[in-house]
């Protein structure tokens, strides 16, 4: 079998090009282009071929092995055969298929060629033909290819047969067929290169809701943005289903349903039953009263689920006492605090959700020897200048996914593996830093989070709304901190200047010497008390006890 390198260079020097004598005579006699069937192994590469690299021919070879060459190559006749003007990749892939014994059954071992005698000896015209042929070729869009697969399916071909005949993977065919069912928004996104095969499979669960599908695909930069939105819409659907289940359960139990009032829970008439007690101080069982008149249930949406609590519509009418907050705050202040707490909780949950997507990006981007090189200098700098940062508690499974092994492998690892382990340790420390802040914990290196998220964004990662909000908040906090430091420094400098001025004034004061007659006589001075311990012998011991010598 010829090697791919040999095929790419078309290094065949056979004197008999495999073309029949009538074909040779016709190519010499005619100047008009004509079609001919020629063995691809007899074709000569053009010395001025614009393609310097033929690239990976595997998929093209599989397609040719299944269906042959369908688009004619452009060649010019020469004394020793035919030279390719356009179609070097097709010729190389066809030659590989023939050498491997992979050729459509019953078809001759030739490829269709458009022979151009009019271009013989006209190098400029040949180069122009190369440019035009490559510029005019436009690949099928994803939606066009999917529509073609769908037509083949209508003719009774299954996925395996479509894949075999087109030289494509079955997974590719399956995803393309799913694309035909997802609507115009999805096909447009796929044609724009924003949808991956994995995304198409995940979007299938939303094909029954065009509104959600449009929301997912709107204003998305790349596949990572779609992954964020898919997770968000999946969470919303999960919450919606949970609410429906709770609603059905309460209705079956005969419980009345009410919505939260606008000023709930600090400035409205009804109150939670578990925050009430009788006049005698006894608690009330929500389960015992939930179906009675004057009581109801409120369904509460949570981050990824739903629940319900029982309320009394008029506690005072039942003689109940409220046991909620005993200190007073205005309803607006309390509501603001509750909203802030909920926002923090939701942000933390969103950041946790985004972190899962971000880790997938990190493993995909840096989880190889080649990918790790992008962060090697930065990781080395941390190890030299700031080694304590790398001592953070690390997620061992994440490190293993990223580095392809445990950190303890560094004991016997070579240089390349050590580089990957070092980069993985640095990435793990950065992610731990982000997770600590996301959970509301204090960290000393918040500034590194801004730099880290920005670096990932520059490397092709699309921040989720939660990640972008976190970065904006940290930037604002840093600016506020710097402003406070500047004000404090200004106050310190002003204080030091004032102190220096006062010290200068004190040094300028002249000592005043009083005349002798103004000095108080020594006899009038207050007597000095004698030392009360002067007569005590400090070395004397205590009196001996009776019987001691």
URQUI-V525754 format. One record per residue. N is the residue number from 1. RES is the residue in three letters. PSI is psi in whole degrees, -180 to 180 (none if undefined). OMEGA is omega in whole degrees, -180 to 180 (* if undefined). Layout:
n->{N & N}
res->{RES & RES}
psi->{PSI & PSI}
omega->{OMEGA & OMEGA}
This chain:
n->{1 & 2 & 3 & 4 & 5 & 6 & 7 & 8 & 9 & 10 & 11 & 12 & 13 & 14 & 15 & 16 & 17 & 18 & 19 & 20 & 21 & 22 & 23 & 24 & 25 & 26 & 27 & 28 & 29 & 30 & 31 & 32 & 33 & 34 & 35 & 36 & 37 & 38 & 39 & 40 & 41 & 42 & 43 & 44 & 45 & 46 & 47 & 48 & 49 & 50 & 51 & 52 & 53 & 54 & 55 & 56 & 57 & 58 & 59 & 60 & 61 & 62 & 63 & 64 & 65 & 66 & 67 & 68 & 69 & 70 & 71 & 72 & 73 & 74 & 75 & 76 & 77 & 78 & 79 & 80 & 81 & 82 & 83 & 84 & 85 & 86 & 87 & 88 & 89 & 90 & 91 & 92 & 93 & 94 & 95 & 96 & 97 & 98 & 99 & 100 & 101 & 102 & 103 & 104 & 105 & 106 & 107 & 108 & 109 & 110 & 111 & 112 & 113 & 114 & 115 & 116 & 117 & 118 & 119 & 120 & 121 & 122 & 123 & 124 & 125 & 126 & 127 & 128 & 129 & 130 & 131 & 132 & 133 & 134 & 135 & 136 & 137 & 138 & 139 & 140 & 141 & 142 & 143 & 144 & 145 & 146 & 147 & 148 & 149 & 150 & 151 & 152 & 153 & 154 & 155 & 156 & 157 & 158 & 159 & 160 & 161 & 162 & 163 & 164 & 165 & 166 & 167 & 168 & 169 & 170 & 171 & 172 & 173 & 174 & 175 & 176 & 177 & 178 & 179 & 180 & 181 & 182 & 183 & 184 & 185 & 186 & 187 & 188 & 189 & 190 & 191 & 192 & 193 & 194 & 195 & 196 & 197 & 198 & 199 & 200 & 201 & 202 & 203 & 204 & 205 & 206 & 207 & 208 & 209 & 210 & 211 & 212 & 213 & 214 & 215 & 216 & 217 & 218 & 219 & 220 & 221 & 222 & 223 & 224 & 225 & 226 & 227 & 228 & 229 & 230 & 231 & 232 & 233 & 234 & 235 & 236 & 237 & 238 & 239 & 240 & 241 & 242 & 243 & 244 & 245 & 246 & 247 & 248 & 249 & 250 & 251 & 252 & 253 & 254 & 255 & 256 & 257 & 258 & 259 & 260 & 261 & 262 & 263 & 264 & 265 & 266 & 267 & 268 & 269 & 270 & 271 & 272 & 273 & 274 & 275 & 276 & 277 & 278 & 279 & 280 & 281 & 282 & 283 & 284 & 285 & 286 & 287 & 288 & 289 & 290 & 291 & 292 & 293 & 294 & 295 & 296 & 297 & 298 & 299 & 300 & 301 & 302 & 303 & 304 & 305 & 306 & 307 & 308 & 309 & 310 & 311 & 312 & 313 & 314 & 315 & 316 & 317 & 318 & 319 & 320 & 321 & 322 & 323 & 324 & 325 & 326 & 327 & 328 & 329 & 330 & 331 & 332 & 333 & 334 & 335 & 336 & 337 & 338 & 339 & 340 & 341 & 342 & 343 & 344 & 345 & 346 & 347 & 348 & 349 & 350 & 351 & 352 & 353 & 354 & 355 & 356 & 357 & 358 & 359 & 360 & 361 & 362 & 363 & 364 & 365 & 366 & 367 & 368 & 369 & 370 & 371 & 372 & 373 & 374 & 375 & 376 & 377 & 378 & 379 & 380 & 381 & 382 & 383 & 384 & 385 & 386 & 387 & 388 & 389 & 390 & 391 & 392 & 393 & 394 & 395 & 396 & 397 & 398 & 399 & 400 & 401 & 402 & 403 & 404 & 405 & 406 & 407 & 408 & 409 & 410 & 411 & 412 & 413 & 414 & 415 & 416 & 417 & 418 & 419 & 420 & 421 & 422 & 423 & 424 & 425 & 426 & 427 & 428 & 429 & 430 & 431 & 432 & 433 & 434 & 435 & 436 & 437 & 438 & 439 & 440 & 441 & 442 & 443 & 444 & 445 & 446 & 447 & 448 & 449 & 450 & 451 & 452 & 453 & 454 & 455 & 456 & 457 & 458 & 459 & 460 & 461 & 462 & 463 & 464 & 465 & 466 & 467 & 468 & 469 & 470 & 471 & 472 & 473 & 474 & 475 & 476 & 477 & 478 & 479 & 480 & 481 & 482 & 483 & 484 & 485 & 486 & 487 & 488 & 489 & 490 & 491 & 492 & 493 & 494 & 495 & 496 & 497 & 498 & 499 & 500 & 501 & 502 & 503 & 504 & 505 & 506 & 507 & 508 & 509 & 510 & 511 & 512 & 513 & 514 & 515 & 516 & 517 & 518 & 519 & 520 & 521 & 522 & 523 & 524 & 525 & 526 & 527 & 528 & 529 & 530 & 531 & 532 & 533 & 534 & 535 & 536 & 537 & 538 & 539 & 540 & 541 & 542 & 543 & 544 & 545 & 546 & 547 & 548 & 549}
res->{UNK & UNK & UNK & UNK & UNK & UNK & UNK & UNK & UNK & UNK & UNK & UNK & UNK & UNK & UNK & UNK & UNK & UNK & UNK & UNK & UNK & UNK & UNK & UNK & UNK & UNK & UNK & UNK & UNK & UNK & UNK & UNK & UNK & UNK & UNK & UNK & UNK & UNK & UNK & UNK & UNK & UNK & UNK & UNK & UNK & UNK & UNK & UNK & UNK & UNK & UNK & UNK & UNK & UNK & UNK & UNK & UNK & UNK & UNK & UNK & UNK & UNK & UNK & UNK & UNK & UNK & UNK & UNK & UNK & UNK & UNK & UNK & UNK & UNK & UNK & UNK & UNK & UNK & UNK & UNK & UNK & UNK & UNK & UNK & UNK & UNK & UNK & UNK & UNK & UNK & UNK & UNK & UNK & UNK & UNK & UNK & UNK & UNK & UNK & UNK & UNK & UNK & UNK & UNK & UNK & UNK & UNK & UNK & UNK & UNK & UNK & UNK & UNK & UNK & UNK & UNK & UNK & UNK & UNK & UNK & UNK & UNK & UNK & UNK & UNK & UNK & UNK & UNK & UNK & UNK & UNK & UNK & UNK & UNK & UNK & UNK & UNK & UNK & UNK & UNK & UNK & UNK & UNK & UNK & UNK & UNK & UNK & UNK & UNK & UNK & UNK & UNK & UNK & UNK & UNK & UNK & UNK & UNK & UNK & UNK & UNK & UNK & UNK & UNK & UNK & UNK & UNK & UNK & UNK & UNK & UNK & UNK & UNK & UNK & UNK & UNK & UNK & UNK & UNK & UNK & UNK & UNK & UNK & UNK & UNK & UNK & UNK & UNK & UNK & UNK & UNK & UNK & UNK & UNK & UNK & UNK & UNK & UNK & UNK & UNK & UNK & UNK & UNK & UNK & UNK & UNK & UNK & UNK & UNK & UNK & UNK & UNK & UNK & UNK & UNK & UNK & UNK & UNK & UNK & UNK & UNK & UNK & UNK & UNK & UNK & UNK & UNK & UNK & UNK & UNK & UNK & UNK & UNK & UNK & UNK & UNK & UNK & UNK & UNK & UNK & UNK & UNK & UNK & UNK & UNK & UNK & UNK & UNK & UNK & UNK & UNK & UNK & UNK & UNK & UNK & UNK & UNK & UNK & UNK & UNK & UNK & UNK & UNK & UNK & UNK & UNK & UNK & UNK & UNK & UNK & UNK & UNK & UNK & UNK & UNK & UNK & UNK & UNK & UNK & UNK & UNK & UNK & UNK & UNK & UNK & UNK & UNK & UNK & UNK & UNK & UNK & UNK & UNK & UNK & UNK & UNK & UNK & UNK & UNK & UNK & UNK & UNK & UNK & UNK & UNK & UNK & UNK & UNK & UNK & UNK & UNK & UNK & UNK & UNK & UNK & UNK & UNK & UNK & UNK & UNK & UNK & UNK & UNK & UNK & UNK & UNK & UNK & UNK & UNK & UNK & UNK & UNK & UNK & UNK & UNK & UNK & UNK & UNK & UNK & UNK & UNK & UNK & UNK & UNK & UNK & UNK & UNK & UNK & UNK & UNK & UNK & UNK & UNK & UNK & UNK & UNK & UNK & UNK & UNK & UNK & UNK & UNK & UNK & UNK & UNK & UNK & UNK & UNK & UNK & UNK & UNK & UNK & UNK & UNK & UNK & UNK & UNK & UNK & UNK & UNK & UNK & UNK & UNK & UNK & UNK & UNK & UNK & UNK & UNK & UNK & UNK & UNK & UNK & UNK & UNK & UNK & UNK & UNK & UNK & UNK & UNK & UNK & UNK & UNK & UNK & UNK & UNK & UNK & UNK & UNK & UNK & UNK & UNK & UNK & UNK & UNK & UNK & UNK & UNK & UNK & UNK & UNK & UNK & UNK & UNK & UNK & UNK & UNK & UNK & UNK & UNK & UNK & UNK & UNK & UNK & UNK & UNK & UNK & UNK & UNK & UNK & UNK & UNK & UNK & UNK & UNK & UNK & UNK & UNK & UNK & UNK & UNK & UNK & UNK & UNK & UNK & UNK & UNK & UNK & UNK & UNK & UNK & UNK & UNK & UNK & UNK & UNK & UNK & UNK & UNK & UNK & UNK & UNK & UNK & UNK & UNK & UNK & UNK & UNK & UNK & UNK & UNK & UNK & UNK & UNK & UNK & UNK & UNK & UNK & UNK & UNK & UNK & UNK & UNK & UNK & UNK & UNK & UNK & UNK & UNK & UNK & UNK & UNK & UNK & UNK & UNK & UNK & UNK & UNK & UNK & UNK & UNK & UNK & UNK & UNK & UNK & UNK & UNK & UNK & UNK & UNK & UNK & UNK & UNK & UNK & UNK & UNK & UNK & UNK & UNK & UNK & UNK & UNK & UNK & UNK & UNK & UNK & UNK & UNK & UNK & UNK & UNK & UNK & UNK & UNK & UNK & UNK & UNK & UNK}
psi->{135 & 144 & 159 & -35 & -44 & -39 & -43 & -35 & -10 & 51 & 52 & 137 & 37 & 135 & -37 & 106 & -2 & 15 & 139 & 158 & -42 & -35 & -42 & -45 & -40 & -40 & -29 & -33 & -33 & 144 & -20 & 146 & 149 & 160 & 143 & 150 & 120 & 141 & 123 & -23 & -13 & -5 & 146 & 138 & 146 & 132 & -19 & 26 & 130 & -26 & 112 & -24 & 132 & -16 & -168 & 120 & 3 & -49 & -41 & -40 & -41 & -40 & -43 & -39 & -28 & -40 & -3 & -176 & 119 & -25 & 125 & 143 & 157 & 124 & 162 & 141 & 142 & 168 & -34 & 18 & -140 & 138 & 137 & 133 & -46 & 131 & 27 & -41 & -42 & -42 & -44 & -44 & -39 & -41 & -42 & -44 & -42 & -45 & -30 & -2 & 23 & 97 & 145 & 131 & 133 & -5 & 144 & 155 & 57 & 166 & 147 & 135 & 135 & 107 & 128 & 84 & -27 & -13 & 0 & 127 & 6 & 79 & -44 & -42 & -36 & -41 & -41 & -42 & -40 & -46 & -49 & -43 & -41 & -37 & -35 & -19 & 120 & 124 & 154 & 143 & 166 & -40 & -37 & -42 & -41 & -40 & -37 & -43 & -40 & -38 & -41 & -36 & -37 & -27 & 5 & 6 & 133 & 178 & -44 & -42 & -39 & -44 & -41 & -43 & -27 & -7 & 22 & 162 & 150 & -37 & -39 & -45 & -43 & -47 & -39 & -41 & -36 & -34 & -34 & -15 & -2 & -2 & 174 & -38 & -41 & -43 & -36 & -41 & -39 & -42 & -29 & -1 & 18 & -10 & 127 & 170 & -39 & -40 & -42 & -42 & -39 & -33 & -18 & -31 & -14 & 12 & -19 & -1 & 88 & -31 & -46 & -41 & -45 & -38 & -41 & -41 & -6 & 132 & 40 & 134 & -41 & -172 & -33 & -36 & -38 & -40 & -41 & -47 & -35 & -44 & -41 & -47 & -32 & -39 & -44 & -41 & -38 & -43 & -43 & -42 & -37 & -41 & -43 & -39 & -44 & -41 & -47 & -39 & -42 & -41 & -38 & -29 & 2 & 26 & 133 & 142 & 134 & 159 & 157 & 132 & 162 & -39 & 16 & 141 & 9 & -8 & 49 & 167 & -46 & 160 & 158 & 139 & -35 & -1 & 25 & 159 & 160 & 174 & -24 & 4 & 15 & 143 & 159 & 135 & 113 & -37 & -30 & -24 & -5 & -31 & 3 & 161 & 143 & 0 & 159 & 177 & 146 & 124 & 130 & 123 & 129 & -178 & -51 & 22 & -165 & 154 & -175 & 153 & 154 & 138 & 154 & 126 & -28 & 83 & -42 & -35 & -26 & 0 & 22 & 155 & 141 & 138 & 22 & -142 & 131 & -16 & 152 & 135 & 148 & 147 & -36 & -41 & -43 & -43 & -39 & -42 & -43 & -41 & -41 & -42 & -43 & -39 & -40 & -42 & -44 & -40 & -42 & -42 & -41 & -40 & -37 & -42 & -43 & -33 & -34 & -42 & -41 & -38 & -35 & -40 & -43 & -43 & -41 & -37 & -44 & 3 & 37 & 165 & -40 & -45 & -35 & -26 & -29 & -25 & 5 & -44 & -44 & -42 & -40 & -39 & -41 & -43 & -33 & -47 & -35 & 60 & -27 & -30 & -30 & -1 & 1 & 153 & 125 & 151 & 109 & -39 & -39 & -43 & -40 & -42 & -37 & -42 & -9 & 18 & 178 & 157 & -30 & -15 & -17 & -17 & -36 & 4 & 153 & -175 & -45 & -44 & -38 & -40 & -45 & -41 & -39 & -45 & -41 & -40 & -43 & -44 & -42 & -40 & -41 & -44 & -38 & -41 & -45 & -43 & -36 & -46 & -39 & -33 & 3 & 14 & 154 & 137 & 157 & -7 & 49 & -33 & -28 & -27 & -43 & -46 & -38 & -49 & -38 & -39 & -44 & -39 & -41 & -27 & 10 & 1 & 138 & 117 & 142 & 169 & -39 & -42 & -40 & -39 & -40 & -46 & -43 & -40 & -43 & -37 & -44 & -42 & -40 & -40 & -40 & -41 & -44 & -38 & -43 & -40 & -40 & -41 & -42 & -40 & -39 & -42 & -41 & -44 & -39 & -41 & -45 & -37 & -41 & -41 & -42 & -38 & -42 & -40 & -38 & -39 & -40 & -39 & -22 & -9 & 134 & 133 & 139 & 125 & 121 & 149 & 159 & -36 & -11 & -3 & 134 & 132 & 147 & -30 & -25 & -5 & 151 & 135 & 146 & 129 & 136 & 155 & 116 & -14 & 11 & -35 & 4 & 130 & 104 & -18 & -6 & 139 & 173 & 155 & 141 & 143 & 158 & 130 & -13 & 148 & none}
omega->{178 & 175 & 179 & -180 & -179 & 180 & -178 & -177 & -178 & -174 & 177 & -178 & -179 & -179 & 179 & -176 & 178 & 179 & -177 & -179 & 177 & 179 & 178 & -179 & -179 & -178 & 177 & -173 & -173 & 174 & -180 & 178 & 177 & -180 & 177 & 176 & -174 & 175 & -177 & -180 & 179 & -178 & -178 & 178 & 179 & -179 & -180 & -180 & -177 & 178 & 178 & 178 & 178 & 178 & -178 & -177 & -172 & -177 & 178 & 179 & 179 & 179 & 179 & 179 & -179 & -171 & -177 & 177 & -175 & -179 & -175 & 173 & 175 & -178 & 173 & 180 & 174 & -177 & -177 & 178 & -180 & -178 & -176 & 170 & 179 & 178 & -179 & -178 & 179 & 180 & -180 & -180 & 179 & 178 & 177 & -179 & 179 & -180 & -180 & -178 & -179 & -177 & -179 & -177 & 177 & 180 & 178 & -178 & -180 & 176 & 179 & -180 & 172 & -177 & -177 & 177 & -178 & -180 & -178 & 179 & -179 & -177 & 179 & -180 & 179 & 179 & 177 & 179 & 177 & -179 & -176 & -178 & -180 & -180 & -176 & -179 & 178 & 179 & 173 & 173 & 180 & -178 & 178 & 178 & 179 & 178 & 177 & 177 & -180 & 178 & 177 & 179 & 178 & 178 & 175 & 179 & 176 & -175 & -178 & -179 & 176 & 180 & -179 & -175 & -178 & -179 & 180 & 176 & 180 & 179 & 178 & -179 & 180 & -179 & 179 & 178 & 176 & -179 & -178 & -178 & -171 & 176 & -174 & -178 & -179 & -180 & 178 & 179 & 179 & 179 & 179 & 179 & -178 & -178 & 174 & 178 & 179 & 180 & -179 & 179 & -179 & -178 & -177 & -179 & -180 & -176 & 179 & -178 & -178 & -179 & 178 & 179 & 180 & 180 & 180 & -173 & -176 & 173 & 179 & -178 & 180 & -174 & -178 & 176 & 178 & 179 & 177 & -176 & 177 & 178 & -180 & -179 & 176 & 178 & -180 & 180 & 178 & 179 & -180 & 178 & 179 & 178 & 180 & -180 & 179 & 180 & -180 & -180 & -179 & 179 & 178 & 179 & 178 & -178 & 177 & 180 & 176 & 177 & 176 & 173 & -177 & -176 & -180 & 0 & -168 & -177 & 178 & -172 & -177 & -178 & 177 & 180 & -180 & 175 & 177 & 173 & 180 & 178 & 179 & 178 & -179 & 178 & -179 & 180 & -179 & -178 & -177 & -173 & -168 & -177 & -179 & 175 & 180 & 179 & -180 & 178 & 175 & 177 & -176 & 178 & 176 & -173 & -179 & 179 & 178 & 178 & -179 & 173 & -176 & -180 & 170 & -173 & 179 & -175 & -177 & 179 & 178 & 180 & -179 & 173 & 179 & 180 & 179 & -179 & 178 & 175 & -173 & 168 & 179 & 179 & -179 & 180 & -180 & 180 & 179 & 179 & 179 & 179 & 180 & 179 & -180 & 179 & 178 & 179 & 180 & 178 & 178 & 179 & 179 & 180 & 177 & 179 & 179 & -180 & 179 & 178 & -178 & -180 & 176 & 177 & -178 & 180 & -179 & -175 & -172 & -175 & 175 & 180 & 180 & -179 & -178 & -178 & -179 & -178 & -173 & -179 & -180 & 179 & 179 & 179 & 177 & -177 & -177 & -172 & -172 & -175 & -179 & -179 & -179 & -179 & -180 & 177 & -172 & 175 & -173 & -179 & 178 & 178 & -179 & 178 & -175 & -174 & -178 & 179 & -180 & 176 & 180 & 176 & -180 & 180 & -177 & -174 & 173 & -173 & -178 & 180 & 177 & 178 & 180 & 180 & 179 & 178 & 179 & 178 & 180 & 178 & 178 & 178 & 179 & -179 & 176 & 179 & 179 & -178 & 179 & 179 & 179 & 179 & 179 & 180 & 179 & 174 & -177 & -172 & 179 & -178 & -180 & -179 & 179 & -180 & -178 & -180 & 178 & 179 & 180 & 179 & 179 & -179 & 174 & 179 & 177 & -179 & 171 & 178 & -179 & 180 & 178 & 178 & 178 & -180 & 180 & 179 & -180 & 177 & 179 & 178 & -180 & 178 & 178 & 179 & 180 & 178 & 178 & 177 & 180 & 179 & 179 & 179 & 178 & 178 & 179 & 180 & 179 & 178 & 180 & 178 & 179 & 178 & 179 & 179 & 179 & 177 & 179 & 179 & 180 & 178 & -179 & -179 & -180 & 178 & 179 & 178 & -180 & 174 & -177 & -178 & 178 & -180 & -178 & 179 & -178 & -178 & -180 & -179 & -179 & 179 & 179 & 179 & 177 & 179 & -177 & -178 & -174 & -175 & -176 & 177 & -176 & -179 & -178 & 179 & 177 & 177 & -179 & 178 & -178 & -180 & 179 & 177 & *}
